Amino acid sequence: MGTKNNPGEYDCYANAEPDEPMFILLARDMAAPATVERWADARKRLIDRGLKPRSDMAMIREAEDCANAMREWRAKHRPLPSTKCAGEQ
């Protein structure tokens, strides 16, 4: 799994073609982990249909690890605010 300081094997920025559109998700985005997991599920379906090679499973595993790491990072760096009502302890 890649970070800004340590790009991963499947670093999209390094692999992008000149002028190729891309969209990067950061762990601080609350929707990022679930979005990455949906991408992984879609990629698995493409593999099952023979449209992508089975070797892409390594990339999928990295994406799933990334989604988990995003959740861990958010819990540490951007915890959700308390949902207690006023006056609750």
C-alpha positions as CSV (number, residue, x, y, z in Angstrom):
1,M,0.0,0.0,0.0
2,G,1.3,3.4,-1.0
3,T,1.6,6.7,0.8
4,K,2.9,10.1,-0.3
5,N,6.3,9.4,1.2
6,N,6.4,5.7,0.1
7,P,4.5,5.1,-3.2
8,G,3.3,1.5,-3.6
9,E,3.8,-1.0,-6.3
10,Y,0.5,0.1,-8.0
11,D,1.0,3.8,-7.6
12,C,-1.5,5.4,-10.0
13,Y,0.3,8.7,-10.3
14,A,3.6,7.1,-11.4
15,N,1.7,4.8,-13.8
16,A,-0.5,7.5,-15.4
17,E,-0.1,8.3,-19.0
18,P,0.6,11.9,-20.0
19,D,-2.7,13.9,-19.7
20,E,-4.6,10.8,-18.4
21,P,-7.4,11.9,-16.0
22,M,-7.2,10.5,-12.5
23,F,-8.9,10.9,-9.2
24,I,-7.0,10.4,-5.9
25,L,-8.7,9.6,-2.6
26,L,-7.2,10.5,0.7
27,A,-7.8,8.8,4.1
28,R,-9.2,12.1,5.5
29,D,-12.2,11.6,3.1
30,M,-14.9,9.7,5.0
31,A,-16.1,8.1,1.8
32,A,-12.7,6.9,0.7
33,P,-12.5,3.5,2.3
34,A,-15.9,2.3,1.1
35,T,-15.2,3.8,-2.4
36,V,-11.9,1.8,-2.6
37,E,-13.7,-1.3,-1.5
38,R,-16.4,-0.8,-4.2
39,W,-13.6,-0.5,-6.8
40,A,-12.0,-3.7,-5.5
41,D,-15.4,-5.5,-5.8
42,A,-15.9,-4.2,-9.3
43,R,-12.4,-5.3,-10.3
44,K,-13.1,-8.8,-8.9
45,R,-16.2,-9.0,-11.1
46,L,-14.2,-8.1,-14.2
47,I,-11.7,-10.8,-13.3
48,D,-14.6,-13.3,-12.9
49,R,-15.9,-12.3,-16.4
50,G,-12.4,-12.8,-17.9
51,L,-12.0,-9.1,-18.7
52,K,-9.0,-8.6,-16.4
53,P,-6.2,-11.0,-15.5
54,R,-6.2,-13.0,-12.3
55,S,-2.9,-11.4,-11.5
56,D,-4.9,-8.2,-10.7
57,M,-5.8,-10.0,-7.4
58,A,-2.6,-8.6,-5.9
59,M,-3.7,-5.1,-6.8
60,I,-7.1,-5.8,-5.2
61,R,-5.6,-7.1,-2.0
62,E,-3.5,-3.9,-1.8
63,A,-6.6,-1.8,-2.4
64,E,-8.4,-3.7,0.4
65,D,-5.4,-3.2,2.7
66,C,-5.5,0.5,1.8
67,A,-9.2,0.8,2.7
68,N,-8.4,-0.7,6.1
69,A,-5.4,1.6,6.6
70,M,-7.6,4.6,5.7
71,R,-10.0,3.6,8.4
72,E,-7.2,3.2,10.9
73,W,-5.7,6.5,9.9
74,R,-9.0,8.3,10.2
75,A,-9.6,6.8,13.7
76,K,-6.3,8.2,14.8
77,H,-6.1,11.5,13.0
78,R,-9.7,12.5,12.3
79,P,-11.9,10.8,15.0
80,L,-15.6,11.5,14.6
81,P,-17.1,14.0,17.0
82,S,-19.1,12.8,19.9
83,T,-22.8,12.3,19.2
84,K,-23.9,12.8,22.8
85,C,-26.7,15.3,23.4
86,A,-26.2,18.4,25.5
87,G,-26.0,17.5,29.2
88,E,-25.0,13.8,28.7
89,Q,-21.9,12.5,30.4
